[in-house]
């Protein structure tokens, strides 16, 4: 008994969807991390400009 057998086309669709989902998830995490870094860096620059 092999359990559930997926046809080739269905399996390729699942692999494609999982790959796209992983790429989208990676992009979302990268964008959030990038925005968080900008939000932390910008006040430091403005404070230095005001005081300096």
PyMOL Python script that loads the backbone (N, CA, C, O; Angstrom):
from pymol import cmd

cmd.read_pdbstr("""\
ATOM      1  N   UNK A   1       0.849  -1.202   0.000  1.00  0.00           N
ATOM      2  CA  UNK A   1       0.000   0.000   0.000  1.00  0.00           C
ATOM      3  C   UNK A   1       0.885   1.254   0.000  1.00  0.00           C
ATOM      4  O   UNK A   1       1.752   1.413   0.859  1.00  0.00           O
ATOM      5  N   UNK A   2       0.659   2.116  -0.950  1.00  0.00           N
ATOM      6  CA  UNK A   2       1.440   3.349  -1.061  1.00  0.00           C
ATOM      7  C   UNK A   2       0.706   4.560  -0.504  1.00  0.00           C
ATOM      8  O   UNK A   2       1.256   5.661  -0.510  1.00  0.00           O
ATOM      9  N   UNK A   3      -0.507   4.390  -0.029  1.00  0.00           N
ATOM     10  CA  UNK A   3      -1.271   5.538   0.457  1.00  0.00           C
ATOM     11  C   UNK A   3      -1.872   6.299  -0.708  1.00  0.00           C
ATOM     12  O   UNK A   3      -2.398   5.692  -1.640  1.00  0.00           O
ATOM     13  N   UNK A   4      -1.801   7.616  -0.668  1.00  0.00           N
ATOM     14  CA  UNK A   4      -2.432   8.449  -1.696  1.00  0.00           C
ATOM     15  C   UNK A   4      -1.477   8.605  -2.870  1.00  0.00           C
ATOM     16  O   UNK A   4      -0.309   8.951  -2.694  1.00  0.00           O
ATOM     17  N   UNK A   5      -1.981   8.348  -4.055  1.00  0.00           N
ATOM     18  CA  UNK A   5      -1.178   8.517  -5.271  1.00  0.00           C
ATOM     19  C   UNK A   5      -1.685   9.729  -6.038  1.00  0.00           C
ATOM     20  O   UNK A   5      -2.871   9.811  -6.357  1.00  0.00           O
ATOM     21  N   UNK A   6      -0.797  10.669  -6.336  1.00  0.00           N
ATOM     22  CA  UNK A   6      -1.172  11.851  -7.093  1.00  0.00           C
ATOM     23  C   UNK A   6      -0.731  11.691  -8.539  1.00  0.00           C
ATOM     24  O   UNK A   6       0.386  11.242  -8.797  1.00  0.00           O
ATOM     25  N   UNK A   7      -1.591  12.052  -9.489  1.00  0.00           N
ATOM     26  CA  UNK A   7      -1.172  12.051 -10.894  1.00  0.00           C
ATOM     27  C   UNK A   7      -0.041  13.043 -11.113  1.00  0.00           C
ATOM     28  O   UNK A   7       0.139  13.969 -10.322  1.00  0.00           O
ATOM     29  N   UNK A   8       0.719  12.854 -12.185  1.00  0.00           N
ATOM     30  CA  UNK A   8       1.874  13.705 -12.461  1.00  0.00           C
ATOM     31  C   UNK A   8       1.504  15.167 -12.573  1.00  0.00           C
ATOM     32  O   UNK A   8       2.192  16.021 -12.014  1.00  0.00           O
ATOM     33  N   UNK A   9       0.421  15.475 -13.290  1.00  0.00           N
ATOM     34  CA  UNK A   9       0.030  16.875 -13.472  1.00  0.00           C
ATOM     35  C   UNK A   9      -0.334  17.514 -12.140  1.00  0.00           C
ATOM     36  O   UNK A   9       0.076  18.639 -11.853  1.00  0.00           O
ATOM     37  N   UNK A  10      -1.093  16.806 -11.336  1.00  0.00           N
ATOM     38  CA  UNK A  10      -1.512  17.346 -10.044  1.00  0.00           C
ATOM     39  C   UNK A  10      -0.295  17.586  -9.157  1.00  0.00           C
ATOM     40  O   UNK A  10      -0.215  18.604  -8.469  1.00  0.00           O
ATOM     41  N   UNK A  11       0.653  16.648  -9.173  1.00  0.00           N
ATOM     42  CA  UNK A  11       1.839  16.777  -8.337  1.00  0.00           C
ATOM     43  C   UNK A  11       2.673  17.973  -8.779  1.00  0.00           C
ATOM     44  O   UNK A  11       3.210  18.697  -7.940  1.00  0.00           O
ATOM     45  N   UNK A  12       2.788  18.189 -10.087  1.00  0.00           N
ATOM     46  CA  UNK A  12       3.562  19.334 -10.571  1.00  0.00           C
ATOM     47  C   UNK A  12       2.877  20.638 -10.180  1.00  0.00           C
ATOM     48  O   UNK A  12       3.548  21.622  -9.872  1.00  0.00           O
ATOM     49  N   UNK A  13       1.542  20.652 -10.189  1.00  0.00           N
ATOM     50  CA  UNK A  13       0.800  21.853  -9.780  1.00  0.00           C
ATOM     51  C   UNK A  13       1.053  22.131  -8.296  1.00  0.00           C
ATOM     52  O   UNK A  13       1.258  23.280  -7.904  1.00  0.00           O
ATOM     53  N   UNK A  14       1.037  21.086  -7.478  1.00  0.00           N
ATOM     54  CA  UNK A  14       1.279  21.261  -6.042  1.00  0.00           C
ATOM     55  C   UNK A  14       2.691  21.781  -5.812  1.00  0.00           C
ATOM     56  O   UNK A  14       2.899  22.677  -4.994  1.00  0.00           O
ATOM     57  N   UNK A  15       3.665  21.221  -6.532  1.00  0.00           N
ATOM     58  CA  UNK A  15       5.047  21.689  -6.392  1.00  0.00           C
ATOM     59  C   UNK A  15       5.160  23.146  -6.822  1.00  0.00           C
ATOM     60  O   UNK A  15       5.847  23.933  -6.171  1.00  0.00           O
ATOM     61  N   UNK A  16       4.489  23.514  -7.917  1.00  0.00           N
ATOM     62  CA  UNK A  16       4.535  24.897  -8.411  1.00  0.00           C
ATOM     63  C   UNK A  16       3.919  25.852  -7.392  1.00  0.00           C
ATOM     64  O   UNK A  16       4.482  26.908  -7.103  1.00  0.00           O
ATOM     65  N   UNK A  17       2.759  25.478  -6.850  1.00  0.00           N
ATOM     66  CA  UNK A  17       2.075  26.347  -5.880  1.00  0.00           C
ATOM     67  C   UNK A  17       2.927  26.510  -4.622  1.00  0.00           C
ATOM     68  O   UNK A  17       3.043  27.614  -4.089  1.00  0.00           O
ATOM     69  N   UNK A  18       3.519  25.421  -4.151  1.00  0.00           N
ATOM     70  CA  UNK A  18       4.334  25.509  -2.937  1.00  0.00           C
ATOM     71  C   UNK A  18       5.570  26.365  -3.181  1.00  0.00           C
ATOM     72  O   UNK A  18       5.999  27.104  -2.294  1.00  0.00           O
ATOM     73  N   UNK A  19       6.149  26.270  -4.386  1.00  0.00           N
ATOM     74  CA  UNK A  19       7.320  27.090  -4.714  1.00  0.00           C
ATOM     75  C   UNK A  19       6.940  28.561  -4.767  1.00  0.00           C
ATOM     76  O   UNK A  19       7.648  29.405  -4.217  1.00  0.00           O
ATOM     77  N   UNK A  20       5.822  28.876  -5.427  1.00  0.00           N
ATOM     78  CA  UNK A  20       5.363  30.265  -5.523  1.00  0.00           C
ATOM     79  C   UNK A  20       5.020  30.800  -4.135  1.00  0.00           C
ATOM     80  O   UNK A  20       5.353  31.939  -3.806  1.00  0.00           O
ATOM     81  N   UNK A  21       4.357  29.982  -3.325  1.00  0.00           N
ATOM     82  CA  UNK A  21       3.982  30.410  -1.978  1.00  0.00           C
ATOM     83  C   UNK A  21       5.219  30.701  -1.142  1.00  0.00           C
ATOM     84  O   UNK A  21       5.256  31.685  -0.403  1.00  0.00           O
ATOM     85  N   UNK A  22       6.232  29.847  -1.257  1.00  0.00           N
ATOM     86  CA  UNK A  22       7.467  30.063  -0.505  1.00  0.00           C
ATOM     87  C   UNK A  22       8.150  31.347  -0.966  1.00  0.00           C
ATOM     88  O   UNK A  22       8.682  32.094  -0.145  1.00  0.00           O
ATOM     89  N   UNK A  23       8.141  31.609  -2.277  1.00  0.00           N
ATOM     90  CA  UNK A  23       8.768  32.826  -2.798  1.00  0.00           C
ATOM     91  C   UNK A  23       8.029  34.063  -2.301  1.00  0.00           C
ATOM     92  O   UNK A  23       8.658  35.041  -1.897  1.00  0.00           O
ATOM     93  N   UNK A  24       6.696  34.028  -2.330  1.00  0.00           N
ATOM     94  CA  UNK A  24       5.899  35.170  -1.862  1.00  0.00           C
ATOM     95  C   UNK A  24       6.140  35.396  -0.371  1.00  0.00           C
ATOM     96  O   UNK A  24       6.294  36.534   0.073  1.00  0.00           O
ATOM     97  N   UNK A  25       6.173  34.309   0.397  1.00  0.00           N
ATOM     98  CA  UNK A  25       6.404  34.425   1.836  1.00  0.00           C
ATOM     99  C   UNK A  25       7.777  35.038   2.104  1.00  0.00           C
ATOM    100  O   UNK A  25       7.922  35.880   2.990  1.00  0.00           O
ATOM    101  N   UNK A  26       8.785  34.614   1.337  1.00  0.00           N
ATOM    102  CA  UNK A  26      10.139  35.154   1.509  1.00  0.00           C
ATOM    103  C   UNK A  26      10.167  36.644   1.187  1.00  0.00           C
ATOM    104  O   UNK A  26      10.813  37.425   1.886  1.00  0.00           O
ATOM    105  N   UNK A  27       9.453  37.040   0.109  1.00  0.00           N
ATOM    106  CA  UNK A  27       9.424  38.457  -0.288  1.00  0.00           C
ATOM    107  C   UNK A  27       8.731  39.287   0.793  1.00  0.00           C
ATOM    108  O   UNK A  27       9.195  40.376   1.130  1.00  0.00           O
ATOM    109  N   UNK A  28       7.614  38.776   1.340  1.00  0.00           N
ATOM    110  CA  UNK A  28       6.884  39.517   2.378  1.00  0.00           C
ATOM    111  C   UNK A  28       7.773  39.711   3.604  1.00  0.00           C
ATOM    112  O   UNK A  28       7.824  40.804   4.168  1.00  0.00           O
ATOM    113  N   UNK A  29       8.474  38.653   4.017  1.00  0.00           N
ATOM    114  CA  UNK A  29       9.362  38.760   5.186  1.00  0.00           C
ATOM    115  C   UNK A  29      10.479  39.754   4.903  1.00  0.00           C
ATOM    116  O   UNK A  29      10.828  40.560   5.765  1.00  0.00           O
ATOM    117  N   UNK A  30      11.048  39.701   3.685  1.00  0.00           N
ATOM    118  CA  UNK A  30      12.140  40.608   3.333  1.00  0.00           C
ATOM    119  C   UNK A  30      11.659  42.056   3.343  1.00  0.00           C
ATOM    120  O   UNK A  30      12.356  42.938   3.845  1.00  0.00           O
ATOM    121  N   UNK A  31      10.464  42.305   2.786  1.00  0.00           N
ATOM    122  CA  UNK A  31       9.936  43.674   2.730  1.00  0.00           C
ATOM    123  C   UNK A  31       9.674  44.197   4.141  1.00  0.00           C
ATOM    124  O   UNK A  31      10.017  45.337   4.454  1.00  0.00           O
ATOM    125  N   UNK A  32       9.067  43.369   4.993  1.00  0.00           N
ATOM    126  CA  UNK A  32       8.799  43.802   6.374  1.00  0.00           C
ATOM    127  C   UNK A  32      10.104  44.083   7.103  1.00  0.00           C
ATOM    128  O   UNK A  32      10.208  45.074   7.826  1.00  0.00           O
ATOM    129  N   UNK A  33      11.096  43.225   6.921  1.00  0.00           N
ATOM    130  CA  UNK A  33      12.387  43.414   7.586  1.00  0.00           C
ATOM    131  C   UNK A  33      13.063  44.677   7.071  1.00  0.00           C
ATOM    132  O   UNK A  33      13.663  45.425   7.842  1.00  0.00           O
ATOM    133  N   UNK A  34      12.964  44.912   5.763  1.00  0.00           N
ATOM    134  CA  UNK A  34      13.591  46.092   5.160  1.00  0.00           C
ATOM    135  C   UNK A  34      12.926  47.370   5.683  1.00  0.00           C
ATOM    136  O   UNK A  34      13.608  48.343   6.002  1.00  0.00           O
ATOM    137  N   UNK A  35      11.587  47.361   5.768  1.00  0.00           N
ATOM    138  CA  UNK A  35      10.868  48.534   6.280  1.00  0.00           C
ATOM    139  C   UNK A  35      11.209  48.766   7.747  1.00  0.00           C
ATOM    140  O   UNK A  35      11.353  49.912   8.173  1.00  0.00           O
ATOM    141  N   UNK A  36      11.341  47.701   8.520  1.00  0.00           N
ATOM    142  CA  UNK A  36      11.682  47.837   9.938  1.00  0.00           C
ATOM    143  C   UNK A  36      13.066  48.454  10.079  1.00  0.00           C
ATOM    144  O   UNK A  36      13.281  49.303  10.945  1.00  0.00           O
ATOM    145  N   UNK A  37      14.003  48.037   9.238  1.00  0.00           N
ATOM    146  CA  UNK A  37      15.347  48.614   9.292  1.00  0.00           C
ATOM    147  C   UNK A  37      15.312  50.093   8.933  1.00  0.00           C
ATOM    148  O   UNK A  37      15.969  50.901   9.589  1.00  0.00           O
ATOM    149  N   UNK A  38      14.556  50.459   7.905  1.00  0.00           N
ATOM    150  CA  UNK A  38      14.453  51.870   7.521  1.00  0.00           C
ATOM    151  C   UNK A  38      13.835  52.682   8.656  1.00  0.00           C
ATOM    152  O   UNK A  38      14.287  53.791   8.943  1.00  0.00           O
ATOM    153  N   UNK A  39      12.813  52.141   9.295  1.00  0.00           N
ATOM    154  CA  UNK A  39      12.137  52.863  10.375  1.00  0.00           C
ATOM    155  C   UNK A  39      13.088  53.091  11.544  1.00  0.00           C
ATOM    156  O   UNK A  39      12.969  54.092  12.251  1.00  0.00           O
ATOM    157  N   UNK A  40      14.031  52.173  11.755  1.00  0.00           N
ATOM    158  CA  UNK A  40      14.982  52.352  12.851  1.00  0.00           C
ATOM    159  C   UNK A  40      16.109  53.302  12.458  1.00  0.00           C
ATOM    160  O   UNK A  40      16.631  54.029  13.303  1.00  0.00           O
ATOM    161  N   UNK A  41      16.484  53.301  11.183  1.00  0.00           N
ATOM    162  CA  UNK A  41      17.633  54.104  10.747  1.00  0.00           C
ATOM    163  C   UNK A  41      17.250  55.577  10.586  1.00  0.00           C
ATOM    164  O   UNK A  41      18.037  56.457  10.937  1.00  0.00           O
ATOM    165  N   UNK A  42      16.063  55.857  10.066  1.00  0.00           N
ATOM    166  CA  UNK A  42      15.678  57.238   9.738  1.00  0.00           C
ATOM    167  C   UNK A  42      15.686  58.156  10.969  1.00  0.00           C
ATOM    168  O   UNK A  42      16.246  59.248  10.874  1.00  0.00           O
ATOM    169  N   UNK A  43      15.103  57.786  12.114  1.00  0.00           N
ATOM    170  CA  UNK A  43      15.143  58.698  13.279  1.00  0.00           C
ATOM    171  C   UNK A  43      16.564  58.988  13.735  1.00  0.00           C
ATOM    172  O   UNK A  43      16.833  60.093  14.206  1.00  0.00           O
ATOM    173  N   UNK A  44      17.475  58.043  13.613  1.00  0.00           N
ATOM    174  CA  UNK A  44      18.867  58.266  14.017  1.00  0.00           C
ATOM    175  C   UNK A  44      19.488  59.335  13.132  1.00  0.00           C
ATOM    176  O   UNK A  44      20.181  60.224  13.626  1.00  0.00           O
ATOM    177  N   UNK A  45      19.244  59.255  11.823  1.00  0.00           N
ATOM    178  CA  UNK A  45      19.816  60.238  10.893  1.00  0.00           C
ATOM    179  C   UNK A  45      19.234  61.621  11.179  1.00  0.00           C
ATOM    180  O   UNK A  45      19.976  62.602  11.203  1.00  0.00           O
ATOM    181  N   UNK A  46      17.930  61.717  11.393  1.00  0.00           N
ATOM    182  CA  UNK A  46      17.305  63.017  11.635  1.00  0.00           C
ATOM    183  C   UNK A  46      17.797  63.596  12.957  1.00  0.00           C
ATOM    184  O   UNK A  46      18.007  64.805  13.051  1.00  0.00           O
ATOM    185  N   UNK A  47      17.983  62.771  13.971  1.00  0.00           N
ATOM    186  CA  UNK A  47      18.495  63.267  15.251  1.00  0.00           C
ATOM    187  C   UNK A  47      19.908  63.814  15.093  1.00  0.00           C
ATOM    188  O   UNK A  47      20.232  64.851  15.671  1.00  0.00           O
ATOM    189  N   UNK A  48      20.741  63.148  14.333  1.00  0.00           N
ATOM    190  CA  UNK A  48      22.106  63.622  14.116  1.00  0.00           C
ATOM    191  C   UNK A  48      22.094  64.934  13.342  1.00  0.00           C
ATOM    192  O   UNK A  48      22.899  65.823  13.618  1.00  0.00           O
ATOM    193  N   UNK A  49      21.191  65.061  12.379  1.00  0.00           N
ATOM    194  CA  UNK A  49      21.130  66.295  11.598  1.00  0.00           C
ATOM    195  C   UNK A  49      20.670  67.462  12.466  1.00  0.00           C
ATOM    196  O   UNK A  49      21.182  68.573  12.328  1.00  0.00           O
ATOM    197  N   UNK A  50      19.720  67.226  13.347  1.00  0.00           N
ATOM    198  CA  UNK A  50      19.199  68.298  14.190  1.00  0.00           C
ATOM    199  C   UNK A  50      20.255  68.738  15.194  1.00  0.00           C
ATOM    200  O   UNK A  50      20.450  69.937  15.398  1.00  0.00           O
ATOM    201  N   UNK A  51      20.936  67.792  15.822  1.00  0.00           N
ATOM    202  CA  UNK A  51      21.896  68.139  16.869  1.00  0.00           C
ATOM    203  C   UNK A  51      23.218  68.609  16.269  1.00  0.00           C
ATOM    204  O   UNK A  51      23.891  69.460  16.851  1.00  0.00           O
ATOM    205  N   UNK A  52      23.600  68.064  15.107  1.00  0.00           N
ATOM    206  CA  UNK A  52      24.929  68.338  14.585  1.00  0.00           C
ATOM    207  C   UNK A  52      24.986  69.582  13.761  1.00  0.00           C
ATOM    208  O   UNK A  52      26.050  69.938  13.254  1.00  0.00           O
TER     209      UNK A  52
END
""", "prot")
cmd.dss("prot")
cmd.show_as("cartoon", "prot")
cmd.util.cbc("prot")
cmd.orient("prot")
